[in-house]
Structures are given as structure tokens and as C-alpha cells.
Amino acid sequence: MNSVLGNLFRLDNRVFYYQILLFIGAVSYFLFGLVYLSIDIQDPMPMLHRVGGGLFLAFTLIISYFSSYIRNRITDVMYIVVLVLFTQLTYLSILNNFTLNYALSILIVLIFFNLVFTAGRKLRALNLYSIGIVVVGLFLSTPMIDILIYVVTLVFVVSGSYILSHHQWMARKRYEVIFDMSPVGMAELDRGGVILGCNVRFCDIFNVDQEEVTGSEIQSLIDIELDVGKGELELDGEKWVEYYLSRAVGMDSKRYIASFIDITDRKRVEERRRLIESLLEHDVKNKIMVLDGYFDLIRKEGLSEKQADYLKKMENAKKECKRLIDNISLLKKADTEKKHKISLNSVIDASIRSVKKEVKDELDIEIKGSSGLVVSGGSVLKNVITNLLRNAFQHGEAEKVCIRMTEKKNEVEVEVMDDGTGIEGDPRDVFKQGYTTDRESGLGLGLYLAREIVESYGGSIELTDSIYGGAGFKITLKKSNDT
């Protein structure tokens, strides 16, 4: 059902809740009759009507258990039940000249079935019929209430409750459209994991029929705990799904909304990537070591100047291959390494020592700014700063480099500025994949990989102006939460 209370009455549960209403109605008819008898007060409802109404509800309840025909048409049956009982209520109101208790009962019943039934043509027809027979009844009796005020109240109550029902129906329809058309597999579950409804994408992922799977337990398809959360699971050794389980909101809060995404292709790509990384890091690296051995043997031979030049170029190409493999390993480490707090000053000191060892011991490197700074990062951050320093001296023709650290509220900025030749190009392009300059072409990490590593730590890197006229880079890192 698509209404305020009707949101509960969906699929198999719709029959169950209607049966509850029938049971409550039947018991109420008999129970109130017994109460009137026990306290020796005249029952405003004639015994024949009370017994007849109770038996009518009880009979409908019983046949709903044994007749699939009735269960499949339970909503239409309930419309007939309401129509009959409301007609009975109006007839009794006429006999009792619309006393206050009967007048209020009519209003309560009208509000109730407008909230239970779906806003639509049938409900509008039922409302028109109800208002019509009540108005006729008012003029056929000697009502104990003001007719005009009561009719206005009646129309207001019916209109208001119907508008509310219609509003909820529209909201439900929008939800159902999103639910059905979603590219994500979705299913609605009760508290026990029974599937109350699912969309087409869900059926595609699990290769099931929508009608057949409705009413079955989700655990028959996937090993999932009924608890709010997410995870990944393998299906039949061929398909992977990522799932998200959350509680429904509002009156359906005891239900779950389960979302499923087919990540089989992503898993295959990850598997191929791991294979390629393994080939590069082990197989290709081993082949490079074999090349090193042959290069050593060739050097021992008498080589002409031209042959020696070729050998040097081959060795340079080999070094570039090894550096590329090392860079891939660094990027992989940055992706998989858990972020932790690190001393920024220690990282910079280690980078300076590394560059001095590679280039020359006497380098003009000035450090400015705060000390004792702790940021969120990993061990590969050292390689980024080392690369910027190395490129400044080896390929930027810098004579001096300044490293300036600035502490912000939640971040730390690290600026690396030199007095070298600088970097030409649009600052927005230099960090793009495939972009190279004469200064950093084929050397070190490359600015694209440097950016990837810094961003994996939740930071950023950008090209800035150097106060010395050369190249400037600003790395922004998050402060560690552990500080």
C-alpha cells in the first residue's frame, strides 16, 4: 500500500496486517457488547447488528486464511468490508439520531480508512459514497448535532486525510521509481531477512526471478549478516558483489534496505593489476639483474668509442626501466600503506641526506619555519621531497634550495623553492599523466606520481612561484589526529 499506514501493507505482509485489522474489529464487536452487559448499561448497538458485524469480520478473517483467491484480492475484500460496515454505522446513526458518539465514530472511521487505503479512484469513490449517505442520513433523522457544522467538519476531515494519503502515495511512487530504475541491485528485507521486494538489477546480479525470490530469505542467495554495514562477498566463485545494508527510515524502521553492486569486473582488473605489478617487480627486475651481469662482461671486452657510447645508452635505458619499476612499487606502497603520524622534520632531514649522498655532500639547502611538526602520511613521502630536491640540483641547475614549513589550523604546508631554471608550462597541466618537461622528463618520480602519492595521504601538491626565481612547489599535508 502507498499511504501513511499503508506503507506497512506491502506484498505478503499486506495480508497479515489486514488480518490483524479484521481480528481486532471482530473482537471489538463482541468485547464491547460484553462490556455493556457486564456494567448493565444499554448497548447503543442492537444485539443483531453487533453479532452480525462481529461474525461478518470473523468470517472474512477465516476465509482469508484458507482461500488464496481472497488473499490475492485482499485489498478489494477490505474495501467491501469497509463499505458494508460503514453503511451499517450510518444506518445505526440514523436510528439514534446522530448522537455525539455515533457522529464521532463516523469521523474516526473516515480518517482511518483514508490513511490505510491507497489514494486513488477507489478511495475517492468510497469517500463520495460515505459523505453522500451520511448527508442523506442527517436529513432522514432528527440529528442531535448541528447539520451544517457537522457536514463542513465531515468534508474537511475527509479532504484532509485524503490529501495526506495522496501526498504519501506520491512520495512512495517516487521512491518506487528510483528503487525500480536504480542501476544498483536493491532489495527490501524484513527483520528476519525475508525479501519483501527487489528491483530488476537485483535479479540480474543474482540470476533469479523477481516473483519467485520475493518471500524467500536473503541468506539463501548470499551469506550476509543482518546488521548495518558493508562488505564484499564472492558468489559461486565467479562473481563478486559489494553490499551495503542500512535500516529503513520512518514507520519501516524495523526493515532493511540492501544494496548490491556487481564488482566482478573491478576485481578482475585488480587481479590483472596485481599480476602486472608482480611481473614488473620480480620477473622484469630479475631480467634487469641478468642484463647487469652481461653489461659487466661486455665492459671487460675491448670496445670501440662508438660501441662504448651504445653501451652507455643501453645502461641508461636499463636504469630508466629500473626506476620506473621502483616508482610503481612506491605508488603501490603509498596505496596500501596505512597512514600514520610522522615527523615532518625527520622526513625532510632524511631527504636532504639522501640527496647529498646522490649529488654531492656540499649543497646549499636552507630550512625555514616551524619545527616539531607531525603530519598524517607514510614512508613514501620522503621519496617525493627527495625527488623535488634532486631534480632542482641535477636538472634545474639550482645552486640553492629553500624548504619552508608553515603550520596552519588543520594542515601543514611544505614549500620547496629553488633558484634554478624553473619549469615552463601551465601549472594546471604539469601534474597530469604523460606531461613531461626537459627538467623532469624520465627522471625520478615524475610530477604525476608525486601528486598521486601526496593525494593518497589526503594532501595536495601544486606548482608555485619561487621567491628565488626558479621552480616552487607547495605540498599541503593534513595534521595527524594523534597529536
C-alpha positions as CSV (number, residue, x, y, z in Angstrom):
1,M,0.0,0.0,0.0
2,N,1.2,3.5,-0.7
3,S,-0.2,5.5,2.2
4,V,0.7,6.6,5.8
5,L,-0.2,3.3,7.4
6,G,-0.3,1.5,4.1
7,N,3.4,1.7,3.8
8,L,3.4,-1.3,6.1
9,F,0.9,-3.3,3.9
10,R,3.1,-4.5,1.2
11,L,3.4,-7.9,-0.5
12,D,2.8,-10.8,1.8
13,N,2.7,-8.6,4.9
14,R,-0.3,-6.8,3.5
15,V,-2.4,-9.8,4.0
16,F,-1.0,-10.3,7.5
17,Y,-1.8,-6.7,8.6
18,Y,-5.2,-6.8,7.1
19,Q,-5.9,-10.0,9.0
20,I,-4.8,-8.2,12.2
21,L,-7.3,-5.4,11.5
22,L,-10.1,-8.0,10.8
23,F,-9.2,-9.8,14.1
24,I,-9.2,-6.5,16.1
25,G,-12.5,-5.5,14.5
26,A,-14.2,-8.8,15.2
27,V,-13.0,-8.9,18.8
28,S,-14.1,-5.3,19.4
29,Y,-17.6,-6.0,18.3
30,F,-18.0,-8.8,20.8
31,L,-15.9,-7.3,23.5
32,F,-17.8,-4.0,23.7
33,G,-21.1,-6.0,23.8
34,L,-19.8,-8.0,26.8
35,V,-18.7,-4.8,28.5
36,Y,-22.1,-3.2,28.1
37,L,-23.7,-6.3,29.5
38,S,-21.3,-6.6,32.4
39,I,-21.9,-3.0,33.6
40,D,-25.6,-3.2,32.9
41,I,-25.7,-0.2,30.5
42,Q,-27.9,-0.3,27.4
43,D,-25.8,-1.1,24.3
44,P,-26.3,1.7,21.7
45,M,-25.8,-1.0,19.0
46,P,-28.7,-3.5,18.7
47,M,-27.6,-7.1,19.5
48,L,-28.4,-8.3,16.0
49,H,-26.1,-5.7,14.4
50,R,-23.3,-6.3,16.9
51,V,-23.4,-10.1,16.5
52,G,-23.8,-9.8,12.7
53,G,-20.9,-7.3,12.4
54,G,-18.6,-9.4,14.5
55,L,-19.5,-12.6,12.6
56,F,-19.0,-10.8,9.3
57,L,-15.5,-9.8,10.2
58,A,-14.6,-13.2,11.7
59,F,-15.9,-15.0,8.6
60,T,-13.8,-12.7,6.4
61,L,-10.7,-13.3,8.6
62,I,-11.2,-17.1,8.5
63,I,-11.6,-17.4,4.7
64,S,-8.6,-15.2,4.2
65,Y,-6.5,-18.0,5.8
66,F,-7.9,-20.7,3.6
67,S,-8.6,-19.0,0.3
68,S,-5.8,-17.9,-1.9
69,Y,-8.3,-16.2,-4.1
70,I,-9.3,-13.9,-1.2
71,R,-5.6,-13.4,-0.2
72,N,-4.7,-12.3,-3.7
73,R,-7.5,-9.8,-3.7
74,I,-7.3,-8.8,0.0
75,T,-7.4,-5.0,-0.8
76,D,-10.6,-5.3,-2.8
77,V,-12.1,-7.5,0.0
78,M,-11.2,-4.9,2.6
79,Y,-12.9,-2.2,0.5
80,I,-16.1,-4.3,0.6
81,V,-15.7,-4.9,4.4
82,V,-15.4,-1.2,5.0
83,L,-18.3,-0.3,2.7
84,V,-20.6,-2.8,4.5
85,L,-19.6,-1.8,8.0
86,F,-19.7,2.0,7.2
87,T,-23.2,1.5,5.8
88,Q,-24.1,-0.3,9.0
89,L,-22.6,2.5,11.1
90,T,-24.5,5.2,9.2
91,Y,-27.8,3.2,9.5
92,L,-27.3,2.9,13.3
93,S,-26.5,6.7,13.4
94,I,-29.8,7.4,11.7
95,L,-31.7,5.2,14.1
96,N,-30.0,7.0,17.0
97,N,-30.4,10.5,15.5
98,F,-26.7,11.0,15.2
99,T,-25.8,11.2,18.8
100,L,-22.3,12.5,19.6
101,N,-20.7,9.1,19.9
102,Y,-22.0,8.0,16.5
103,A,-21.1,11.3,14.9
104,L,-17.5,11.0,16.2
105,S,-17.3,7.3,15.2
106,I,-18.1,8.2,11.6
107,L,-15.3,10.8,11.6
108,I,-12.8,8.4,13.1
109,V,-13.6,5.6,10.7
110,L,-13.3,8.0,7.7
111,I,-9.9,9.2,8.9
112,F,-8.8,5.6,9.5
113,F,-9.6,4.1,6.1
114,N,-8.2,7.2,4.3
115,L,-4.9,6.5,6.0
116,V,-5.0,2.8,5.4
117,F,-6.1,2.6,1.8
118,T,-4.1,3.9,-1.2
119,A,-5.1,7.3,-2.5
120,G,-6.8,6.7,-5.9
121,R,-10.1,6.2,-7.7
122,K,-11.4,3.5,-5.4
123,L,-10.7,5.6,-2.3
124,R,-12.3,8.7,-3.8
125,A,-15.4,6.7,-4.7
126,L,-15.6,5.3,-1.2
127,N,-15.2,8.9,0.3
128,L,-18.0,10.2,-2.0
129,Y,-20.3,7.3,-1.1
130,S,-19.6,7.8,2.6
131,I,-20.2,11.6,2.6
132,G,-23.4,11.0,0.5
133,I,-25.0,8.5,2.8
134,V,-24.1,10.5,5.9
135,V,-25.6,13.7,4.5
136,V,-28.8,11.8,3.4
137,G,-28.9,10.2,6.8
138,L,-28.7,13.6,8.5
139,F,-31.8,14.8,6.7
140,L,-33.7,11.5,7.3
141,S,-33.2,11.7,11.0
142,T,-33.5,14.3,13.8
143,P,-29.8,14.8,14.5
144,M,-28.6,15.9,17.9
145,I,-25.8,17.9,16.2
146,D,-25.7,20.9,14.0
147,I,-26.1,19.7,10.4
148,L,-24.1,22.5,8.7
149,I,-21.2,22.4,11.2
150,Y,-21.1,18.6,11.0
151,V,-21.2,18.5,7.2
152,V,-18.4,21.1,7.0
153,T,-16.3,19.1,9.5
154,L,-17.0,15.9,7.6
155,V,-15.8,17.3,4.3
156,F,-12.8,18.9,6.0
157,V,-11.8,15.7,7.7
158,V,-12.2,13.5,4.6
159,S,-10.4,16.0,2.3
160,G,-7.5,16.5,4.8
161,S,-7.0,12.8,5.4
162,Y,-7.2,12.0,1.7
163,I,-4.7,14.8,0.8
164,L,-2.3,13.4,3.4
165,S,-2.8,9.9,1.9
166,H,-2.2,11.2,-1.6
167,H,0.9,13.0,-0.5
168,Q,2.3,9.8,1.0
169,W,1.3,7.9,-2.1
170,M,3.2,10.3,-4.4
171,A,6.3,10.1,-2.2
172,R,6.1,6.3,-2.3
173,K,5.7,6.3,-6.1
174,R,8.8,8.4,-6.4
175,Y,10.6,6.0,-4.2
176,E,9.4,3.0,-6.2
177,V,10.6,4.6,-9.5
178,I,14.0,5.3,-8.0
179,F,14.0,1.8,-6.5
180,D,13.0,0.0,-9.7
181,M,15.2,2.0,-12.1
182,S,18.3,2.1,-10.0
183,P,21.4,0.6,-11.7
184,V,22.3,-0.8,-8.2
185,G,20.7,-4.0,-7.1
186,M,18.3,-3.2,-4.3
187,A,16.1,-5.3,-2.0
188,E,13.8,-4.6,0.9
189,L,14.1,-7.0,3.8
190,D,12.1,-7.6,6.9
191,R,13.8,-8.0,10.3
192,G,14.3,-11.7,9.6
193,G,15.9,-11.2,6.2
194,V,12.9,-12.2,4.2
195,I,12.9,-10.4,0.8
196,L,9.8,-8.1,0.6
197,G,10.7,-6.6,-2.7
198,C,13.6,-6.2,-5.1
199,N,14.3,-4.4,-8.4
200,V,15.3,-5.8,-11.8
201,R,19.1,-5.1,-11.3
202,F,19.0,-7.3,-8.1
203,C,17.5,-10.1,-10.1
204,D,20.2,-9.7,-12.8
205,I,23.0,-9.8,-10.3
206,F,21.7,-12.9,-8.5
207,N,20.2,-14.5,-11.7
208,V,16.8,-15.0,-10.0
209,D,13.1,-14.4,-10.9
210,Q,11.6,-11.4,-9.2
211,E,8.3,-13.1,-8.3
212,E,10.0,-16.3,-7.1
213,V,12.6,-14.7,-5.0
214,T,10.1,-12.5,-3.2
215,G,9.2,-14.1,0.1
216,S,12.5,-16.1,0.3
217,E,15.3,-15.4,2.7
218,I,18.3,-13.3,1.5
219,Q,20.6,-15.8,3.2
220,S,19.6,-18.3,0.5
221,L,21.3,-16.1,-2.0
222,I,24.2,-14.6,-0.1
223,D,25.9,-15.2,3.2
224,I,25.2,-11.9,4.9
225,E,24.7,-10.8,8.5
226,L,21.5,-8.7,9.2
227,D,23.4,-5.8,10.6
228,V,24.0,-2.3,9.3
229,G,27.3,-2.2,7.4
230,K,29.0,-3.1,4.2
231,G,31.3,-5.7,2.7
232,E,32.3,-7.8,-0.2
233,L,31.3,-11.4,-1.0
234,E,32.1,-13.9,-3.7
235,L,29.2,-15.7,-5.4
236,D,29.8,-19.2,-6.8
237,G,33.5,-18.5,-7.3
238,E,32.6,-16.4,-10.5
239,K,31.0,-13.2,-9.3
240,W,31.9,-10.6,-6.7
241,V,29.4,-8.2,-5.1
242,E,29.8,-5.3,-2.8
243,Y,26.8,-4.8,-0.4
244,Y,25.5,-2.1,1.8
245,L,22.9,-2.8,4.5
246,S,21.0,0.0,6.2
247,R,17.8,0.4,8.1
248,A,14.7,1.8,6.5
249,V,13.5,5.1,8.0
250,G,10.2,6.1,9.4
251,M,7.5,3.5,10.0
252,D,9.5,0.9,8.2
253,S,12.5,1.3,10.6
254,K,12.4,-2.4,11.5
255,R,13.2,-3.3,7.9
256,Y,16.4,-3.2,5.9
257,I,17.4,-1.8,2.6
258,A,20.1,-3.9,1.0
259,S,22.1,-2.5,-2.0
260,F,24.3,-4.7,-4.2
261,I,26.9,-3.7,-6.7
262,D,28.5,-6.1,-9.1
263,I,32.2,-5.6,-8.8
264,T,33.3,-8.6,-10.7
265,D,34.9,-6.5,-13.5
266,R,36.7,-4.4,-10.9
267,K,38.0,-7.5,-9.1
268,R,39.3,-8.8,-12.4
269,V,41.1,-5.5,-13.2
270,E,42.6,-5.6,-9.7
271,E,43.8,-9.1,-10.2
272,R,45.4,-8.2,-13.6
273,R,47.0,-5.2,-12.0
274,R,48.5,-7.3,-9.2
275,L,49.8,-9.7,-11.9
276,I,51.4,-6.9,-13.8
277,E,52.9,-5.5,-10.7
278,S,54.3,-8.9,-9.8
279,L,55.7,-9.3,-13.2
280,L,57.4,-5.9,-13.1
281,E,58.6,-6.1,-9.5
282,H,60.0,-9.6,-9.8
283,D,60.3,-11.1,-13.3
284,V,61.4,-7.9,-15.1
285,K,63.6,-6.9,-12.2
286,N,65.3,-10.2,-12.4
287,K,65.9,-9.8,-16.1
288,I,67.4,-6.4,-15.4
289,M,69.8,-8.1,-13.0
290,V,70.8,-10.5,-15.7
291,L,71.4,-7.5,-18.0
292,D,73.7,-6.0,-15.4
293,G,75.8,-9.2,-15.5
294,Y,76.2,-9.1,-19.2
295,F,77.0,-5.4,-19.2
296,D,79.8,-6.1,-16.8
297,L,81.1,-8.8,-19.1
298,I,80.9,-6.5,-22.1
299,R,82.8,-3.8,-20.3
300,K,85.7,-6.1,-19.9
301,E,86.0,-6.5,-23.6
302,G,87.9,-4.0,-25.7
303,L,85.2,-1.7,-27.0
304,S,85.5,1.0,-29.6
305,E,84.4,4.5,-28.8
306,K,81.1,4.0,-30.7
307,Q,80.4,0.7,-29.0
308,A,81.1,2.2,-25.6
309,D,78.6,5.0,-26.4
310,Y,76.0,2.4,-27.4
311,L,76.7,0.5,-24.2
312,K,76.2,3.7,-22.1
313,K,72.9,4.4,-23.8
314,M,71.8,0.8,-23.1
315,E,72.7,1.2,-19.5
316,N,70.9,4.5,-19.2
317,A,67.8,2.8,-20.7
318,K,68.1,0.0,-18.2
319,K,68.4,2.5,-15.3
320,E,65.2,4.2,-16.5
321,C,63.4,0.8,-16.6
322,K,64.5,0.0,-13.1
323,R,63.5,3.5,-11.9
324,L,60.0,3.1,-13.5
325,I,59.6,-0.3,-11.7
326,D,60.7,1.3,-8.4
327,N,58.2,4.1,-8.9
328,I,55.4,1.6,-9.4
329,S,56.5,-0.1,-6.2
330,L,56.4,3.2,-4.4
331,L,53.0,4.1,-5.7
332,K,51.7,0.7,-4.7
333,K,53.2,1.1,-1.2
334,A,51.5,4.5,-0.9
335,D,48.1,3.0,-1.8
336,T,48.4,0.1,0.6
337,E,50.4,1.6,3.4
338,K,48.2,2.7,6.4
339,K,48.5,6.4,7.1
340,H,50.2,7.2,10.4
341,K,51.7,10.2,12.2
342,I,55.2,11.0,11.0
343,S,57.6,13.7,12.0
344,L,57.9,16.2,9.0
345,N,61.3,17.4,10.2
346,S,62.6,13.9,10.2
347,V,61.3,13.2,6.7
348,I,63.0,16.4,5.4
349,D,66.3,15.6,7.1
350,A,66.3,12.1,5.6
351,S,65.5,13.5,2.2
352,I,68.4,16.0,2.4
353,R,70.8,13.3,3.5
354,S,69.7,11.1,0.6
355,V,70.2,13.9,-2.0
356,K,73.6,14.9,-0.6
357,K,74.7,11.3,-0.9
358,E,73.5,11.1,-4.6
359,V,74.5,14.5,-5.8
360,K,77.3,16.0,-3.6
361,D,77.8,16.5,0.0
362,E,78.0,20.3,-0.1
363,L,74.6,21.6,-1.1
364,D,73.0,24.9,-0.2
365,I,69.7,23.8,1.4
366,E,68.0,26.2,3.8
367,I,65.2,25.1,6.2
368,K,62.7,27.7,7.4
369,G,59.6,27.6,9.6
370,S,58.3,25.6,12.4
371,S,59.9,22.5,14.0
372,G,58.3,19.5,15.6
373,L,55.5,19.3,13.1
374,V,53.7,16.0,12.9
375,V,51.6,15.1,9.8
376,S,49.5,12.2,8.6
377,G,51.4,10.3,5.9
378,G,53.7,7.4,5.2
379,S,57.2,6.4,4.4
380,V,56.9,7.2,0.6
381,L,56.6,11.0,1.4
382,K,60.4,11.0,1.8
383,N,60.7,10.0,-1.9
384,V,58.5,12.9,-3.0
385,I,60.6,15.5,-1.3
386,T,63.9,13.8,-2.3
387,N,62.8,13.8,-5.9
388,L,62.0,17.6,-5.8
389,L,65.4,18.3,-4.3
390,R,67.3,16.0,-6.7
391,N,65.6,17.5,-9.7
392,A,66.3,21.0,-8.5
393,F,70.1,20.4,-8.3
394,Q,70.6,17.8,-11.0
395,H,68.3,19.1,-13.7
396,G,67.1,22.5,-12.7
397,E,70.7,23.9,-12.4
398,A,69.8,25.2,-9.0
399,E,72.5,26.5,-6.6
400,K,70.2,27.0,-3.7
401,V,67.0,25.4,-2.4
402,C,64.8,26.6,0.4
403,I,62.4,24.4,2.3
404,R,59.8,26.4,4.2
405,M,57.3,24.8,6.6
406,T,54.2,26.7,7.6
407,E,51.7,25.4,10.2
408,K,48.0,26.1,9.6
409,K,44.9,25.2,11.7
410,N,44.5,21.6,10.4
411,E,47.2,21.4,7.8
412,V,50.9,21.9,7.3
413,E,52.4,23.5,4.1
414,V,55.8,22.5,2.8
415,E,57.3,24.7,0.1
416,V,60.3,23.7,-1.9
417,M,61.8,26.7,-3.8
418,D,65.0,26.9,-5.9
419,D,66.9,29.5,-7.9
420,G,67.2,27.3,-11.0
421,T,65.8,27.4,-14.5
422,G,62.2,26.8,-13.3
423,I,59.5,24.8,-15.1
424,E,57.7,26.0,-18.1
425,G,54.1,25.2,-18.7
426,D,50.6,25.7,-17.4
427,P,50.5,24.9,-13.6
428,R,47.3,23.0,-14.2
429,D,49.0,20.7,-16.7
430,V,52.3,19.8,-15.1
431,F,50.8,17.2,-12.8
432,K,48.8,15.4,-15.5
433,Q,49.7,11.9,-16.5
434,G,52.0,11.9,-19.5
435,Y,53.1,15.5,-19.1
436,T,56.9,15.9,-19.1
437,T,59.4,18.8,-19.3
438,D,63.1,18.8,-20.1
439,R,63.7,19.3,-16.4
440,E,62.0,16.2,-15.1
441,S,61.5,14.1,-18.2
442,G,62.2,10.4,-17.4
443,L,63.8,11.3,-14.1
444,G,62.7,10.5,-10.5
445,L,59.1,10.0,-9.7
446,G,57.7,12.5,-12.2
447,L,55.2,15.1,-11.0
448,Y,52.2,13.0,-11.8
449,L,53.3,10.2,-9.5
450,A,54.3,12.7,-6.9
451,R,50.8,14.1,-6.9
452,E,49.3,10.6,-6.7
453,I,51.4,9.8,-3.6
454,V,50.6,13.1,-1.8
455,E,46.9,12.7,-2.6
456,S,46.9,9.2,-1.2
457,Y,47.8,10.8,2.1
458,G,44.9,13.2,1.8
459,G,47.1,16.1,0.8
460,S,47.8,18.1,-2.3
461,I,50.8,19.5,-4.3
462,E,50.9,22.4,-6.7
463,L,53.3,24.4,-8.7
464,T,54.0,27.9,-7.3
465,D,56.3,30.9,-7.8
466,S,59.7,30.6,-6.1
467,I,61.0,33.7,-4.2
468,Y,64.4,32.9,-5.8
469,G,63.1,33.0,-9.3
470,G,63.3,29.2,-10.1
471,A,60.7,26.5,-9.5
472,G,58.5,26.3,-6.5
473,F,56.3,23.5,-5.2
474,K,53.8,23.7,-2.3
475,I,52.8,20.4,-0.6
476,T,49.8,20.6,1.8
477,L,49.5,17.8,4.3
478,K,46.9,17.1,7.0
479,K,48.0,17.3,10.6
480,S,47.9,14.0,12.4
481,N,44.9,13.4,14.6
482,D,47.1,11.6,17.1
483,T,48.9,14.7,18.0
